[in-house]
Amino acid sequence: MNKLLLILITLGIMQVSFSQQESAFTEGEWFKFKMSYSGFLKAGNATLTVKDTKLNDKEVYHVVGKGWTTGMIKWFFKVKDRYESYFDKQTIMPYKFIRNIDEGGHTKDIEIEFDQKNNKAYVNNKKHKTKKVIDTKPNIQDMVSTYYYLRNSIDITALKIGDEFKIDMFFDEESYGFKLQYLGEEIIKMENDQKVEALIFRPYVMAGRVFKEEESLTLWVSKDKNKVPLRIKADLAVGSLRADLEAYKGLKHPFRIVVDN
């Protein structure tokens, strides 16, 4: 439960093809998610916001992700997380990543600068007052930019059940290999009772302290040009966590709703 935004963003990585596609998002896009614990207890909220800005004279997208606990949960386990990514508008390669979290008193304050040309990550751990330079793999992504990078590249017409896809992601001070499997399609009902055609994915995560097993996550993404994350379910080491899209605005493309005859 103490990984609300980490689950939302890292596991929102459900876009999976690398052919060039029409952009799925634009400046001004905003999502809000309702988090629930073990199926009934309101756990918190999370948001993702896309903005235009400049970084070192480069035109970039600045994405801010926030997560926080609400209701009874926050009285015995308070979470306040903030993640930021600055990435190139054309290539979606990250230049800067910020992770500032407080999860039940467990805090981190990390800032990473990426040198994509020389495959280096400059890690500034502000909490521990340390700085490191770490070698990275080519075309490395951070945990926020990964979602937008893959989301912008998916070709939903080419997906086949059982397809698996991989990408390299840098998190804190390490590179991680991420694998995702496409499971099929389903029509799901959202919080406002609207029905939406969805693509279903299964990411493979590290079992242990947070997740129950490697196949603990299931993701649903809208089957349209936006490829909106609609729902995420996670079996945790203790209990389960679910995120549902509660509100949105600023979508680049029409949001497809299933209309009953």
Secondary structure, DSSP 8 states (H G I E B T S, - for coil): -TTHHHHHHHTT------S----S--TT-EEEEEEEETTTEEEEEEEEEEEEEEETTEEEEEEEEEEEE-TTHHHHS-EEEEEEEEEETTT--EEEEEEEEEETTEEEEEEEEEETTTTEEEEEETTTTEEEEEE--TT-B-TTHHHHHHHTT--GGG--TT-EEEEEEEETTEEEEEEEEEEEEEEEE-TTS-EEEEEEEEEE--BTTTBSSTT-EEEEEESSSS--EEEEEEEBSSSEEEEEEEEEE--SS----B---
